[in-house]
Structure formats: structure tokens, C-alpha cells
Amino acid sequence: MPFYKNIMDRLYGKSKSKTNVNLIEKRLAELDEKLLVWVEEDNKS
């Protein structure tokens, strides 16, 4: 619905930046891997 985007852009202005979703997903995957390693090390003790 392009008309809705037009109205919202006129009311609130266009967004100034875009978010790189791929970068966020990559970072979350790295954090998930670190968490798994931490949990495994904690369970060994």
C-alpha cells in the first residue's frame, strides 16, 4: 500500500537511515554461539 507510506512519510518524515538486517543476524549468531560455549563450560564444572 504505497499510499499509506506516502501519508506516513508526509506526517512523520522519511527515515534517515536503514538497518542492515544481515549484520544484526550475523551478530546474533555469534552471540548465540558464545552463549552455547559458556553454558557447556559451566555444565562441565
mmCIF file of the N, C-alpha and C atoms, coordinates in Angstrom:
data_MODEL
# 
_entry.id   MODEL 
# 
loop_
_atom_site.group_PDB 
_atom_site.id 
_atom_site.type_symbol 
_atom_site.label_atom_id 
_atom_site.label_alt_id 
_atom_site.label_comp_id 
_atom_site.label_asym_id 
_atom_site.label_entity_id 
_atom_site.label_seq_id 
_atom_site.pdbx_PDB_ins_code 
_atom_site.Cartn_x 
_atom_site.Cartn_y 
_atom_site.Cartn_z 
_atom_site.occupancy 
_atom_site.B_iso_or_equiv 
_atom_site.pdbx_formal_charge 
_atom_site.auth_seq_id 
_atom_site.auth_comp_id 
_atom_site.auth_asym_id 
_atom_site.auth_atom_id 
_atom_site.pdbx_PDB_model_num 
ATOM 1   N N  . MET A 1 1  ? 0.819  -1.173  0.000  1.00 0.00 ? 1  MET A N  1 
ATOM 2   C CA . MET A 1 1  ? 0.000  0.000   0.000  1.00 0.00 ? 1  MET A CA 1 
ATOM 3   C C  . MET A 1 1  ? 0.875  1.252   0.000  1.00 0.00 ? 1  MET A C  1 
ATOM 4   N N  . PRO A 1 2  ? 1.338  1.649   -1.163 1.00 0.00 ? 2  PRO A N  1 
ATOM 5   C CA . PRO A 1 2  ? 2.234  2.802   -1.260 1.00 0.00 ? 2  PRO A CA 1 
ATOM 6   C C  . PRO A 1 2  ? 1.600  4.101   -0.746 1.00 0.00 ? 2  PRO A C  1 
ATOM 7   N N  . PHE A 1 3  ? 0.284  4.239   -0.869 1.00 0.00 ? 3  PHE A N  1 
ATOM 8   C CA . PHE A 1 3  ? -0.351 5.476   -0.416 1.00 0.00 ? 3  PHE A CA 1 
ATOM 9   C C  . PHE A 1 3  ? -0.181 5.656   1.097  1.00 0.00 ? 3  PHE A C  1 
ATOM 10  N N  . TYR A 1 4  ? -0.213 4.546   1.845  1.00 0.00 ? 4  TYR A N  1 
ATOM 11  C CA . TYR A 1 4  ? -0.044 4.622   3.292  1.00 0.00 ? 4  TYR A CA 1 
ATOM 12  C C  . TYR A 1 4  ? 1.366  5.097   3.638  1.00 0.00 ? 4  TYR A C  1 
ATOM 13  N N  . LYS A 1 5  ? 2.357  4.567   2.936  1.00 0.00 ? 5  LYS A N  1 
ATOM 14  C CA . LYS A 1 5  ? 3.741  5.003   3.163  1.00 0.00 ? 5  LYS A CA 1 
ATOM 15  C C  . LYS A 1 5  ? 3.883  6.483   2.847  1.00 0.00 ? 5  LYS A C  1 
ATOM 16  N N  . ASN A 1 6  ? 3.267  6.930   1.767  1.00 0.00 ? 6  ASN A N  1 
ATOM 17  C CA . ASN A 1 6  ? 3.303  8.349   1.404  1.00 0.00 ? 6  ASN A CA 1 
ATOM 18  C C  . ASN A 1 6  ? 2.724  9.221   2.515  1.00 0.00 ? 6  ASN A C  1 
ATOM 19  N N  . ILE A 1 7  ? 1.590  8.818   3.045  1.00 0.00 ? 7  ILE A N  1 
ATOM 20  C CA . ILE A 1 7  ? 0.954  9.591   4.114  1.00 0.00 ? 7  ILE A CA 1 
ATOM 21  C C  . ILE A 1 7  ? 1.848  9.628   5.352  1.00 0.00 ? 7  ILE A C  1 
ATOM 22  N N  . MET A 1 8  ? 2.387  8.476   5.744  1.00 0.00 ? 8  MET A N  1 
ATOM 23  C CA . MET A 1 8  ? 3.242  8.413   6.925  1.00 0.00 ? 8  MET A CA 1 
ATOM 24  C C  . MET A 1 8  ? 4.515  9.237   6.733  1.00 0.00 ? 8  MET A C  1 
ATOM 25  N N  . ASP A 1 9  ? 5.098  9.179   5.537  1.00 0.00 ? 9  ASP A N  1 
ATOM 26  C CA . ASP A 1 9  ? 6.293  9.972   5.249  1.00 0.00 ? 9  ASP A CA 1 
ATOM 27  C C  . ASP A 1 9  ? 5.995  11.464  5.359  1.00 0.00 ? 9  ASP A C  1 
ATOM 28  N N  . ARG A 1 10 ? 4.829  11.866  4.911  1.00 0.00 ? 10 ARG A N  1 
ATOM 29  C CA . ARG A 1 10 ? 4.460  13.283  4.977  1.00 0.00 ? 10 ARG A CA 1 
ATOM 30  C C  . ARG A 1 10 ? 4.178  13.726  6.405  1.00 0.00 ? 10 ARG A C  1 
ATOM 31  N N  . LEU A 1 11 ? 3.585  12.851  7.191  1.00 0.00 ? 11 LEU A N  1 
ATOM 32  C CA . LEU A 1 11 ? 3.264  13.199  8.573  1.00 0.00 ? 11 LEU A CA 1 
ATOM 33  C C  . LEU A 1 11 ? 4.499  13.185  9.476  1.00 0.00 ? 11 LEU A C  1 
ATOM 34  N N  . TYR A 1 12 ? 5.309  12.143  9.351  1.00 0.00 ? 12 TYR A N  1 
ATOM 35  C CA . TYR A 1 12 ? 6.418  11.934  10.281 1.00 0.00 ? 12 TYR A CA 1 
ATOM 36  C C  . TYR A 1 12 ? 7.802  12.079  9.658  1.00 0.00 ? 12 TYR A C  1 
ATOM 37  N N  . GLY A 1 13 ? 7.861  12.290  8.371  1.00 0.00 ? 13 GLY A N  1 
ATOM 38  C CA . GLY A 1 13 ? 9.146  12.404  7.682  1.00 0.00 ? 13 GLY A CA 1 
ATOM 39  C C  . GLY A 1 13 ? 9.680  11.034  7.293  1.00 0.00 ? 13 GLY A C  1 
ATOM 40  N N  . LYS A 1 14 ? 10.552 11.026  6.325  1.00 0.00 ? 14 LYS A N  1 
ATOM 41  C CA . LYS A 1 14 ? 11.158 9.771   5.868  1.00 0.00 ? 14 LYS A CA 1 
ATOM 42  C C  . LYS A 1 14 ? 12.238 9.346   6.849  1.00 0.00 ? 14 LYS A C  1 
ATOM 43  N N  . SER A 1 15 ? 12.462 8.039   6.937  1.00 0.00 ? 15 SER A N  1 
ATOM 44  C CA . SER A 1 15 ? 13.521 7.555   7.823  1.00 0.00 ? 15 SER A CA 1 
ATOM 45  C C  . SER A 1 15 ? 14.876 8.017   7.304  1.00 0.00 ? 15 SER A C  1 
ATOM 46  N N  . LYS A 1 16 ? 15.773 8.312   8.230  1.00 0.00 ? 16 LYS A N  1 
ATOM 47  C CA . LYS A 1 16 ? 17.073 8.864   7.855  1.00 0.00 ? 16 LYS A CA 1 
ATOM 48  C C  . LYS A 1 16 ? 18.119 7.785   7.611  1.00 0.00 ? 16 LYS A C  1 
ATOM 49  N N  . SER A 1 17 ? 17.910 6.624   8.176  1.00 0.00 ? 17 SER A N  1 
ATOM 50  C CA . SER A 1 17 ? 18.879 5.553   7.966  1.00 0.00 ? 17 SER A CA 1 
ATOM 51  C C  . SER A 1 17 ? 18.165 4.213   7.870  1.00 0.00 ? 17 SER A C  1 
ATOM 52  N N  . LYS A 1 18 ? 18.850 3.270   7.283  1.00 0.00 ? 18 LYS A N  1 
ATOM 53  C CA . LYS A 1 18 ? 18.319 1.922   7.158  1.00 0.00 ? 18 LYS A CA 1 
ATOM 54  C C  . LYS A 1 18 ? 19.147 0.994   8.029  1.00 0.00 ? 18 LYS A C  1 
ATOM 55  N N  . THR A 1 19 ? 18.533 -0.042  8.526  1.00 0.00 ? 19 THR A N  1 
ATOM 56  C CA . THR A 1 19 ? 19.210 -1.025  9.354  1.00 0.00 ? 19 THR A CA 1 
ATOM 57  C C  . THR A 1 19 ? 19.628 -2.198  8.492  1.00 0.00 ? 19 THR A C  1 
ATOM 58  N N  . ASN A 1 20 ? 20.871 -2.600  8.648  1.00 0.00 ? 20 ASN A N  1 
ATOM 59  C CA . ASN A 1 20 ? 21.376 -3.753  7.915  1.00 0.00 ? 20 ASN A CA 1 
ATOM 60  C C  . ASN A 1 20 ? 21.000 -5.016  8.687  1.00 0.00 ? 20 ASN A C  1 
ATOM 61  N N  . VAL A 1 21 ? 19.936 -5.673  8.276  1.00 0.00 ? 21 VAL A N  1 
ATOM 62  C CA . VAL A 1 21 ? 19.424 -6.838  8.980  1.00 0.00 ? 21 VAL A CA 1 
ATOM 63  C C  . VAL A 1 21 ? 20.421 -7.987  8.939  1.00 0.00 ? 21 VAL A C  1 
ATOM 64  N N  . ASN A 1 22 ? 21.138 -8.139  7.849  1.00 0.00 ? 22 ASN A N  1 
ATOM 65  C CA . ASN A 1 22 ? 22.113 -9.222  7.734  1.00 0.00 ? 22 ASN A CA 1 
ATOM 66  C C  . ASN A 1 22 ? 23.197 -9.086  8.793  1.00 0.00 ? 22 ASN A C  1 
ATOM 67  N N  . LEU A 1 23 ? 23.629 -7.871  9.048  1.00 0.00 ? 23 LEU A N  1 
ATOM 68  C CA . LEU A 1 23 ? 24.662 -7.632  10.053 1.00 0.00 ? 23 LEU A CA 1 
ATOM 69  C C  . LEU A 1 23 ? 24.142 -7.983  11.439 1.00 0.00 ? 23 LEU A C  1 
ATOM 70  N N  . ILE A 1 24 ? 22.907 -7.630  11.721 1.00 0.00 ? 24 ILE A N  1 
ATOM 71  C CA . ILE A 1 24 ? 22.307 -7.933  13.016 1.00 0.00 ? 24 ILE A CA 1 
ATOM 72  C C  . ILE A 1 24 ? 22.170 -9.446  13.189 1.00 0.00 ? 24 ILE A C  1 
ATOM 73  N N  . GLU A 1 25 ? 21.719 -10.139 12.151 1.00 0.00 ? 25 GLU A N  1 
ATOM 74  C CA . GLU A 1 25 ? 21.579 -11.595 12.233 1.00 0.00 ? 25 GLU A CA 1 
ATOM 75  C C  . GLU A 1 25 ? 22.926 -12.265 12.455 1.00 0.00 ? 25 GLU A C  1 
ATOM 76  N N  . LYS A 1 26 ? 23.958 -11.774 11.801 1.00 0.00 ? 26 LYS A N  1 
ATOM 77  C CA . LYS A 1 26 ? 25.299 -12.345 11.968 1.00 0.00 ? 26 LYS A CA 1 
ATOM 78  C C  . LYS A 1 26 ? 25.777 -12.150 13.400 1.00 0.00 ? 26 LYS A C  1 
ATOM 79  N N  . ARG A 1 27 ? 25.560 -10.959 13.936 1.00 0.00 ? 27 ARG A N  1 
ATOM 80  C CA . ARG A 1 27 ? 25.989 -10.665 15.307 1.00 0.00 ? 27 ARG A CA 1 
ATOM 81  C C  . ARG A 1 27 ? 25.221 -11.522 16.307 1.00 0.00 ? 27 ARG A C  1 
ATOM 82  N N  . LEU A 1 28 ? 23.923 -11.713 16.095 1.00 0.00 ? 28 LEU A N  1 
ATOM 83  C CA . LEU A 1 28 ? 23.133 -12.559 16.982 1.00 0.00 ? 28 LEU A CA 1 
ATOM 84  C C  . LEU A 1 28 ? 23.617 -14.003 16.938 1.00 0.00 ? 28 LEU A C  1 
ATOM 85  N N  . ALA A 1 29 ? 23.994 -14.469 15.756 1.00 0.00 ? 29 ALA A N  1 
ATOM 86  C CA . ALA A 1 29 ? 24.507 -15.838 15.629 1.00 0.00 ? 29 ALA A CA 1 
ATOM 87  C C  . ALA A 1 29 ? 25.820 -15.981 16.399 1.00 0.00 ? 29 ALA A C  1 
ATOM 88  N N  . GLU A 1 30 ? 26.680 -14.966 16.340 1.00 0.00 ? 30 GLU A N  1 
ATOM 89  C CA . GLU A 1 30 ? 27.942 -15.001 17.083 1.00 0.00 ? 30 GLU A CA 1 
ATOM 90  C C  . GLU A 1 30 ? 27.680 -15.030 18.587 1.00 0.00 ? 30 GLU A C  1 
ATOM 91  N N  . LEU A 1 31 ? 26.738 -14.214 19.043 1.00 0.00 ? 31 LEU A N  1 
ATOM 92  C CA . LEU A 1 31 ? 26.416 -14.186 20.461 1.00 0.00 ? 31 LEU A CA 1 
ATOM 93  C C  . LEU A 1 31 ? 25.802 -15.501 20.919 1.00 0.00 ? 31 LEU A C  1 
ATOM 94  N N  . ASP A 1 32 ? 24.981 -16.107 20.082 1.00 0.00 ? 32 ASP A N  1 
ATOM 95  C CA . ASP A 1 32 ? 24.366 -17.385 20.396 1.00 0.00 ? 32 ASP A CA 1 
ATOM 96  C C  . ASP A 1 32 ? 25.438 -18.461 20.547 1.00 0.00 ? 32 ASP A C  1 
ATOM 97  N N  . GLU A 1 33 ? 26.413 -18.452 19.656 1.00 0.00 ? 33 GLU A N  1 
ATOM 98  C CA . GLU A 1 33 ? 27.498 -19.429 19.721 1.00 0.00 ? 33 GLU A CA 1 
ATOM 99  C C  . GLU A 1 33 ? 28.314 -19.252 21.000 1.00 0.00 ? 33 GLU A C  1 
ATOM 100 N N  . LYS A 1 34 ? 28.609 -18.011 21.359 1.00 0.00 ? 34 LYS A N  1 
ATOM 101 C CA . LYS A 1 34 ? 29.359 -17.741 22.593 1.00 0.00 ? 34 LYS A CA 1 
ATOM 102 C C  . LYS A 1 34 ? 28.570 -18.189 23.816 1.00 0.00 ? 34 LYS A C  1 
ATOM 103 N N  . LEU A 1 35 ? 27.261 -17.975 23.791 1.00 0.00 ? 35 LEU A N  1 
ATOM 104 C CA . LEU A 1 35 ? 26.419 -18.399 24.908 1.00 0.00 ? 35 LEU A CA 1 
ATOM 105 C C  . LEU A 1 35 ? 26.432 -19.911 25.056 1.00 0.00 ? 35 LEU A C  1 
ATOM 106 N N  . LEU A 1 36 ? 26.349 -20.636 23.940 1.00 0.00 ? 36 LEU A N  1 
ATOM 107 C CA . LEU A 1 36 ? 26.385 -22.096 23.995 1.00 0.00 ? 36 LEU A CA 1 
ATOM 108 C C  . LEU A 1 36 ? 27.703 -22.598 24.575 1.00 0.00 ? 36 LEU A C  1 
ATOM 109 N N  . VAL A 1 37 ? 28.805 -21.989 24.174 1.00 0.00 ? 37 VAL A N  1 
ATOM 110 C CA . VAL A 1 37 ? 30.117 -22.384 24.698 1.00 0.00 ? 37 VAL A CA 1 
ATOM 111 C C  . VAL A 1 37 ? 30.165 -22.128 26.201 1.00 0.00 ? 37 VAL A C  1 
ATOM 112 N N  . TRP A 1 38 ? 29.658 -20.986 26.626 1.00 0.00 ? 38 TRP A N  1 
ATOM 113 C CA . TRP A 1 38 ? 29.657 -20.627 28.041 1.00 0.00 ? 38 TRP A CA 1 
ATOM 114 C C  . TRP A 1 38 ? 28.831 -21.615 28.855 1.00 0.00 ? 38 TRP A C  1 
ATOM 115 N N  . VAL A 1 39 ? 27.653 -21.996 28.338 1.00 0.00 ? 39 VAL A N  1 
ATOM 116 C CA . VAL A 1 39 ? 26.784 -22.931 29.035 1.00 0.00 ? 39 VAL A CA 1 
ATOM 117 C C  . VAL A 1 39 ? 27.449 -24.300 29.125 1.00 0.00 ? 39 VAL A C  1 
ATOM 118 N N  . GLU A 1 40 ? 28.081 -24.739 28.048 1.00 0.00 ? 40 GLU A N  1 
ATOM 119 C CA . GLU A 1 40 ? 28.750 -26.038 28.056 1.00 0.00 ? 40 GLU A CA 1 
ATOM 120 C C  . GLU A 1 40 ? 29.897 -26.043 29.061 1.00 0.00 ? 40 GLU A C  1 
ATOM 121 N N  . GLU A 1 41 ? 30.669 -24.963 29.126 1.00 0.00 ? 41 GLU A N  1 
ATOM 122 C CA . GLU A 1 41 ? 31.781 -24.895 30.084 1.00 0.00 ? 41 GLU A CA 1 
ATOM 123 C C  . GLU A 1 41 ? 31.250 -24.878 31.518 1.00 0.00 ? 41 GLU A C  1 
ATOM 124 N N  . ASP A 1 42 ? 30.137 -24.208 31.737 1.00 0.00 ? 42 ASP A N  1 
ATOM 125 C CA . ASP A 1 42 ? 29.557 -24.117 33.081 1.00 0.00 ? 42 ASP A CA 1 
ATOM 126 C C  . ASP A 1 42 ? 29.039 -25.474 33.521 1.00 0.00 ? 42 ASP A C  1 
ATOM 127 N N  . ASN A 1 43 ? 28.525 -26.277 32.592 1.00 0.00 ? 43 ASN A N  1 
ATOM 128 C CA . ASN A 1 43 ? 27.990 -27.593 32.941 1.00 0.00 ? 43 ASN A CA 1 
ATOM 129 C C  . ASN A 1 43 ? 29.099 -28.617 33.217 1.00 0.00 ? 43 ASN A C  1 
ATOM 130 N N  . LYS A 1 44 ? 30.296 -28.368 32.746 1.00 0.00 ? 44 LYS A N  1 
ATOM 131 C CA . LYS A 1 44 ? 31.417 -29.286 32.996 1.00 0.00 ? 44 LYS A CA 1 
ATOM 132 C C  . LYS A 1 44 ? 31.878 -29.191 34.434 1.00 0.00 ? 44 LYS A C  1 
ATOM 133 N N  . SER A 1 45 ? 31.707 -28.052 35.044 1.00 0.00 ? 45 SER A N  1 
ATOM 134 C CA . SER A 1 45 ? 32.189 -27.844 36.425 1.00 0.00 ? 45 SER A CA 1 
ATOM 135 C C  . SER A 1 45 ? 31.344 -28.552 37.446 1.00 0.00 ? 45 SER A C  1 
# 
